[in-house]
Amino acid sequence: MLPIRIREATVDDTEGMARVRVDTWRCAYQGILPQDYLMSLSYEHTASRWRETLWKAPRPGSFVYVAVQETAEESGSNQIVGIAIAGPEQSGDAEYCGEVYVLYVLPAFQSQGIGRRLVAACVQRLLQNKLESLIIWVIAKNPHRRFYESLGGKLVRQKEKEIGGVNLIEVGYGWQNVDLPPRVGPVFKW
């Protein structure tokens, strides 16, 4: 297995990030969201939207990390296999000040610690920005949501959200105090 490096994303990563988002949704939400909705997801549309929202007009305090599988130097074709987007909590929740908005790892790279490393990078950055509590929202039917419990997250919120013409329940996992890192193992270097 080639090494995976976590680094801050650049606008040049947008197409690879879009592939991760679309491919991950098509796999994770099969049977949860309508098939025609999942097939309508587009790399180009996602990349265009993210170029606008992440680099042209980013949310104040937000940041983006990518997990990159590094290949042989002569090929120069590193593959983005995971992404995380985080920053200040978006809804004005008084209890949680930081939020991971997006966390996706390609199915072929799941269960290898990449998601944990992406969360660790986000937590470190949130702490640098003095955001010491955290919430992460996930669709309740997501088959991978127990991942957040494995990091020590507590189920603290629930809301309804419409996606692809379907009303779904989203659940929020919270960490009250992340000055001690969630259980993500030795990837934290304090």
N, C-alpha and C positions, 0 to 999 in steps of 0.2 A: 504494500500500500504506500502510495506517495504521501509525503508530508502535507498536512493541512495547516495553513497559517491564517490567523485572524488579524485583519488590519482595517483601518478606516477606509471607507469606500470613497471613490471619486466619481465624477460624472461619466468617465469612460467605462465604469462598471455597470452602467444602467441596463444595457441589453442582457448581460449575464444575470443580473438581479431579477429582471423580468422573467427570464426563463425559469429561475428557481421558484418564483411566486406562482406562475401559471402551472408548472408541472406539479408542484406540491399540492396546490388546490385541487387539481384534477384527480390526484391520487387520494388525498385525505377526505375529500367531500363526495366521492363516488357513492351514490345511493342516498346521500343527504341533501344535496342540491340537484336540481334538474340537470340531466345530461346535456340538454341543448344549451343551458347557461354555462356549464363547465367548458363545453367545446367552443363557446363564443369568446372565451377569455383569449386575449391576444397578447403575444410578446410585444408587438409594436405599440399597441395602445397603452399597455402597462409601462413600458419604457418611456414613452412620451409623457405620460402623466407624472411619472417619478422625476423625470428631468425637470419638469416645471415645479413640482411641490418640494423636491428635496434639494435642488440646487439653484433654481431661479428665485423661488419665493419660499424658502424653508421656514418652518415653525421656529420661533426663537428658542434657542437652547437644545434643539433636536440634533441628533447625530446618527450616522449609519456605519455599520460594520459589515464586512463580508468575510466569509470563510473561503479560502482559496486553496485548491489542490495544486501544489506546485509541481510542474512537469520538468523534464530535462531542459536545461538552459538553451540548447540549440533550437528547440522547437518554439520556445517563447509563448506557448499557448496554455496559460494557466486557466483552470476552470473554476468558476464561482460555484460552490456547492451549498452555501448557506448564507443567510442575510439576517440582520437584526437592525431595527430602526427604533430609537428610543428618545426620551427627553422628558420634559415636564408633563405631568398628568394633564389630560386634555379637557376633562369635563368640569373641573372646579371642585372635585372631591376634596374636602378638607382633611380627610384622614390619610390620603396617599398623595405624595408630591411628585413622585417619579412614575414613569410608565414605559413599558416595552410595548410599542405599537405593533410591531411586526417581528415575527421569529419564524423562519422557514429554513428547513434543511431538506435537500433533495432526498427522496425515499431511499436511494441506493447508499446514502451516506448517513442515514439515521442509526441510532444506537452505537455510535462511535465516540460520543462525548463532544461532538461539534456544537450541538445546541447548548450544552452546559458552558462551553468555552465562550460562545457568543453572549450568553446571559452574564457570565463573569465579566466580560469586557464592558457590557452595558452598565453593570453595577459599579464597576470601578469608575466609569465616567460620571455616572449619576452622583456618586459620592464626591468626586472632585467638584461637582457643581452644587454641593451642599443639599442634594436631594436624598434624604435618608430613609424614605419609605417608598414602596414600589407596588404597583398593580399591573397585572397582565391579564387581558381579556382573551377568551377563547370560546369558540362555538361549543356548546355543551355536548353535542354529539360527536365532536372531534375524537377519533379513536386514540389520539396521542395526548389527551389533556392530562392524564395522570403524570406526565413528565413534570408538570409544575408542582405537583404534590411531592415528587421525588426530590425537588429542590427545597422543600420546606414551606412552600406556599400554602396558605389556608384559603379555603373557599369563603369569600367575603361579600360578593355582590352577584346580582343576577339582573339581566335586562333583556328585553325583546328587541330583535333587529331583523329587518327585512333584507334578504339577499336573494337575488335571482327570482323574485316573485314568491319566495317562501318566507314565512315568519319563523324565525329560529330564536332559541334562547342562547344568550351569551352568558358565560360565568366569568367572574373576576377572581383571580388568585392574588392574595395580598401578602406582603411582608411589611410588618410594622416598623422594623428597625433593621436596615441593611448595613449598619456599621460593622457588624459581624456578618461575613458573607453567607449567602444561602449555601446549602450543602452542594458545592460544585467541585469539591476535591482540590487538588494541588495546583489548579490553574491560576488561583489568586496569588499574586506576588506583591505583598504589602511592603 
